[in-house]
Amino acid sequence: MESAVIIEYFIMVVMYILSIQVLYGFSILLLGSVMTDYFEWGIFEPPETLFQRVTNIIMIGLIGSGFYINRRLMKYGWFKRKLLMFVALLMQTVASIVLYQIIVSALEFVVR
């Protein structure tokens, strides 16, 4: 019983992290520099202490993919960047769903 609960919580955490990555990417798509400025304020460049490193790991792990995609697409014009960002986020959504299904299937296989 306890291992099933732990696995269920782990699956929920994975689902939340994958969802947050995609949703923050869509918020960057809609709000642009407001969200990227918030992300840049939340990280330390370069991190000097353990606290700063842990903070960077948490920020990048939770909401870093949308910022990274947006930063890579900054060389394009506004319309093309938004279009490419939308396509990248659709691909990330599909990849997140596939990854979630793989993790759930692997955990179900291990439990049985």
N, C-alpha and C positions, 0 to 999 in steps of 0.2 A: 504493500500500500504506500509506504513512504517513498520508495523509489519511483513509483508512478507519478506521485505528486511532484517530486523534484524534476522529473523529465517534463512534465506538463508546464511547470514554471520556466524551465529552460527554453522550451518551445515558444512560450509567450514572450520571453525576453528577446529571442532571435527575431520573432515576428515584429516586435516593437522597434528594434534597431533598424531592420530593413525598411519598415514603414516610415520611420522618422527620416531616414536618408532620402527617400524618394519625396516625401512631403516638403522637406526643407529645400530640396532642389526645385520643386514647383514654386515655392515661395520666392526663391531667388529669381525664377523665371518671371514671376509677376511683379515683384517689388524691386528687383535689381540691386542697386547700390546700397539701399537701406539694409538689406539682409547681409550683403557681403561686408559692409562696414561693421555690423554687429559681430560677424564671425571674426573679423580681424581684431576687434577690440577684445575678444575672448581668448585669443591665443597670444603667446609670448614669442617674440622673434629676437634673437635666439633664446631658447630656454636655458636659464643658468642654474636654477635650483631644482630639487626633486619635485617640489610643489608645482613649479611651472611646467615641468615635463609631464606630470600626471594630468594637469589641466589641459595641456595640448593633446594628449592621448585621448582624453574623454571627449573634447570638442571635435577632434578629427574623426574619432570612432563613431560619434553619434550623428554629426551633421556635416562632415567634411566632403562628401562626394559631390554635392551640388556646387560647393564653392570651388572645388578643383576643376570640375567641368566648365564652370563659368570662366574661371581664370584662363583655361586653355583656349576658350573661344573668344577672348577679348580682342584678338587680332582681326576679327571680322566686323563688318558693319552691324548696326543695331538689328535690322530685320533678319539678316542671315544668322546672326548670333542667336536670336530668339528662336528661330526655326530649328537650328541645329541643337540648341539646348532642349527644345521640346522633343525632338527625335531621340536625343541621348537619354532623356528621362523616360521615354516610352521603353527604350531598350533596357534601361536600368530596372524599370518596373517588371518587365518580363523576366529578366535575370534574377530579380529578387524572389519572384514567385517560384521559379525553377529551383533556386537555391533552398528556399524554404521547404519545398516538397522533397528535395533530396535529403535534407537534414531530418525531416519528420520520418521519412521512409527508413533511413539508416537507424534512427533511434527505435522505431518499431521493430526493426529486424533484430537489433541487439537485445531488446527486452524479451522477445519471444523465445 
